Each structure stands twice: as C-alpha cells, then as structure tokens.
Amino acid sequence: MRKLVSKEEREKSRKRNQVTVGVILVFLMVASTIGFAVQGNLGNSGTGNENSDKLTYNGFEFSYLNGFWVFENFVFKNNPKEVPDIGSDLKSIDEYRGKPLYIQSEDENAESELYVNLGQVAERVQKACVDSVGCGEGLPIKTCNDNFIIIKESEIEKISQVDSCVYIEGKKEELVKLTDQFLFKVLGIR
C-alpha cells in the first residue's frame, strides 16, 4: 500500500524539486559561461601583444583561431606567408561560383580545405574520378570540361590548370600548403 500524503506535503515536495532543478540549471549556465570565457582567453594570456593572432597580407586581414587562419568566411591551415608561391594563370573564384565542383584527392586534409572554402561558392562539391581505373563505386567519372580539382602526390611541387582541371601536386606533407596556395590564388589574395 502507498503511504497517504497530504496535499501540503506533495506541494512542498514539488517546490523542493523545482528549486533543486533550478539551482542545478543556474550552476550549469554560470559554469559554461565561465568555461567559454576562459577558453577564449587561453591563447591571449601572457603574450602582452593583443594582435599576435592577426596577420595582414596584401591588404587582407587574417585571424588565427583554434589552429586555423580565418579570412572573412574562408578558413586555412596556413597563412599566405607560410606557403610556397607556385602556380599562376588560375581561374578566379568567380569561375566556381554557382557551378558544381568535382574533387579527386590523395590527401583528406587538402580535400577538406577545398570542401570548406569552395563549398561556400560552388553549387555543390563532390568526389569524382578522372577515369574508371581505381574509381570508387558510385563516383561519377568527369573530364576537364567540368570544374575538377585533382590533388595527388608527386616529387615535383606544382599547381597547374588545363581547361577546367586544376592539378595540385607535391609531397604528401606539402599538399595542404599547396592547396592553401591554390585557394589564395583563386581568391586574389596572392
């Protein structure tokens, strides 16, 4: 049998539970606000230089946030001073605007740089293959008539364009830098 509880006792218990839940929620909100404030200031504490996380290059201002260089809505692993100056005669960002973009890449990090940045202007960004050899199941086969970026390992570092195909080639450890260099070129930063 259940114990009989008066209306007053039930109301008292309900209010006590509400107060307990309210105190816990207030604690969580205050703790998360303090945590966010502390986390945001970790990179600046003790440097004595408030602008140590800023870089201006050719009139473009970059901010260093959470391990990435940010310019407007574009995000890069490297800043323009850290990348080699390779490649010229590349299309501008307007040639990618509102059109599908296809990528074949041997490096996931370099591929991510393209997805994050060109995905903002292209109609869509999607993996594809240049030919059917080694092509993953379900991937479309595209040609240089399409906007196509091919990232591959090579002993020689270069960025080149043939029709609508861009080839980003270099050593595995340099592919992200080369991809950033390509992005700086098409954005008109470099």
C-alpha positions, 0 to 999 in steps of 0.5 A, spaced: 500 500 500 502 507 498 503 511 504 497 517 504 500 524 503 497 530 504 496 535 499 501 540 503 506 535 503 506 533 495 506 541 494 512 542 498 515 536 495 514 539 488 517 546 490 523 542 493 524 539 486 523 545 482 528 549 486 533 543 486 532 543 478 533 550 478 539 551 482 542 545 478 540 549 471 543 556 474 550 552 476 550 549 469 549 556 465 554 560 470 559 554 469 559 554 461 559 561 461 565 561 465 568 555 461 567 559 454 570 565 457 576 562 459 577 558 453 577 564 449 582 567 453 587 561 453 591 563 447 591 571 449 594 570 456 601 572 457 603 574 450 602 582 452 601 583 444 593 583 443 594 582 435 599 576 435 593 572 432 592 577 426 596 577 420 595 582 414 597 580 407 596 584 401 591 588 404 587 582 407 586 581 414 587 574 417 585 571 424 588 565 427 583 561 431 583 554 434 589 552 429 586 555 423 587 562 419 580 565 418 579 570 412 572 573 412 568 566 411 574 562 408 578 558 413 586 555 412 591 551 415 596 556 413 597 563 412 599 566 405 606 567 408 607 560 410 606 557 403 610 556 397 608 561 391 607 556 385 602 556 380 599 562 376 594 563 370 588 560 375 581 561 374 578 566 379 573 564 384 568 567 380 569 561 375 566 556 381 561 560 383 554 557 382 557 551 378 558 544 381 565 542 383 568 535 382 574 533 387 579 527 386 584 527 392 590 523 395 590 527 401 583 528 406 586 534 409 587 538 402 580 535 400 577 538 406 580 545 405 577 545 398 570 542 401 570 548 406 572 554 402 569 552 395 563 549 398 561 556 400 561 558 392 560 552 388 553 549 387 555 543 390 562 539 391 563 532 390 568 526 389 569 524 382 574 520 378 578 522 372 577 515 369 574 508 371 581 505 373 581 505 381 574 509 381 570 508 387 563 505 386 558 510 385 563 516 383 561 519 377 567 519 372 568 527 369 573 530 364 576 537 364 570 540 361 567 540 368 570 544 374 575 538 377 580 539 382 585 533 382 590 533 388 595 527 388 602 526 390 608 527 386 616 529 387 615 535 383 611 541 387 606 544 382 599 547 381 597 547 374 590 548 370 588 545 363 581 547 361 577 546 367 582 541 371 586 544 376 592 539 378 595 540 385 601 536 386 607 535 391 609 531 397 604 528 401 606 533 407 606 539 402 599 538 399 595 542 404 600 548 403 599 547 396 592 547 396 592 553 401 596 556 395 591 554 390 585 557 394 589 564 395 590 564 388 583 563 386 581 568 391 586 574 389 589 574 395 596 572 392 
